Amino acid sequence: MTLLFTTVDPWLDKAGILAGGLDVHIYREGAWRLLHGHSLYDEETVGGLLYTYTPFSAIVFLPGLAVPAVWITDAFLVVNVLVLYACVLLSGRMLGYRLNAASASIAALLAITCLFLEPVRTTLFYGQINLVLMLLVLWDFSRPERSRGRGVGVGIAAGIKLVPGFFLVQFLALRQWRAAATAALAVAATIGLAWLVSPEDSRRYWFSTFFHADRIAPDTDPANQSIRGVLAHLTGGTAPLWCWLLLALGIAALGLWLSVALYRRGERLLSVTLAGMTSCAVSPFAWGHHWVWFVPLLVHLVHRAQSNPRWWAAAAALFIATGAWTYQWTPDFASVGVFVLPKPWHTEPILENAHVLGFACVLLYAWSVLRTRDLDHTTSNHRMLDRSCT
């Protein structure tokens, strides 16, 4: 909390945590356009940016119109902080912790710590929806496999923003057919509802806007923390489509295989965290604030540190690597995040791809967890065999 308010003036225009809210105003304008029959995708919105979300998202944002525009930034900031706390609680639930006064207090401390992680800090600053989407996914995966309606959270999240659709594929890979079917039906329902409410916007989105990732920003933008962004950073231009597709498909398959193996070995939180990070990495464009999956990863590492203090070093390393470290270029402008720190603070293109490098480390860590579990299982079987022979 101290770092959040001292690394940059909280009221600094375009950077201060209490002076943001651009994206939540875009959401609100999208809802206003939908309500008044204006096109979502033809004209620029607040700040000269284009609306890039699905038509269904504008329906979801309709309640925001009940909040006066002058209050919407602060209101959504509070909502996001509460959602962050709920995400930490659900992460603890997936690790087997029961909700009581002690666990709730520890979760609060962890949530406060996570406020300084770059994806969280930037989500709060812009009034982004990443934490809400993560909460929907965690809610699904934290429930028993045969729970009624399991999959609805993933379906709604994917209906708002396409990237969470990766978790539907994870349901299929886990052979959780009921959850996968529920998620698919939920996605279909969001598309159908939006088509009924705004058929022209739906047609425009699914047959045109959907295919234009360049509406977001150039691939070379340092804030593009995806594999496609890495390729663009390395080459200095738009990555060849074939090259990106080959890499993205291969890494998606690897991330999915590891996440399924982790889930089947009882590592549910690490499994869904890895899947979330994989979905960010293979996305055509992933802003730094999309990587809110560092939150459950930090919870996982803190959990491991309870039984082995050496894991506190890993948790500290994650906090440092993904922190919202800032550089103030001028008295009225500051950049936030390791990947946008200027030279000579880092040598391109290493830290320019900080979140993707972090993801690569998590892939290696996931493999090591599986290997350790397999070795422990083999050792246990040998001990049982020796006892039976004795």
Summary of the structure (lengths in Angstrom):
residues: 390
radius of gyration: 21.3
end to end distance: 58.4
largest distance: 80.4
contacts: 1291
relative contact order: 0.11
helix: 68%
strand: 3%
